[in-house]
């Protein structure tokens, strides 16, 4: 198992080095879509220079109804950004619990056609509705809160965002995830 972080805002050089030295091995940040903040090339260079494996995130639509055409267009835009960064894996962030199936299929098809890998990042409901839709891995965004009764196991996952923090969210993944 490997441990990682993700954040809307990239860390400073010294913070990135400190986190990497603490044993965190991958770092997720935004490359586009409905992202709060899109990381620059320099932000990605700083994180990778500190030793992290980068995990780019494309934030999907936050409204109901996006179709396949929008998914393909966003997938192509994400693919262009991946090529600029010389990376080959992107996570589609649908953790808002929406499950736009046709959008997600279009996004994954565009990424796969570009010889890259797509990871689906979402809440349990989203993952359950989109299993088998062209994604290489599943990133579960779900953590029990104090006093919450967990009544069922979460869906199968390759990565898991298990907690949120003040500077970054905390994640783990199985050893065979390819970034």
Secondary structure as GFF3:
##gff-version 3
##sequence-region A 1 179
A	DSSP	beta_strand	2	6	.	.	.	ID=ss1
A	DSSP	alpha_helix	13	21	.	.	.	ID=ss2
A	DSSP	beta_strand	26	33	.	.	.	ID=ss3
A	DSSP	alpha_helix	41	49	.	.	.	ID=ss4
A	DSSP	beta_strand	53	59	.	.	.	ID=ss5
A	DSSP	alpha_helix	68	85	.	.	.	ID=ss6
A	DSSP	beta_strand	89	94	.	.	.	ID=ss7
A	DSSP	alpha_helix	101	113	.	.	.	ID=ss8
A	DSSP	beta_strand	117	122	.	.	.	ID=ss9
A	DSSP	alpha_helix	124	130	.	.	.	ID=ss10
A	DSSP	beta_strand	137	141	.	.	.	ID=ss11
A	DSSP	beta_strand	159	163	.	.	.	ID=ss12
A	DSSP	beta_strand	169	173	.	.	.	ID=ss13
###
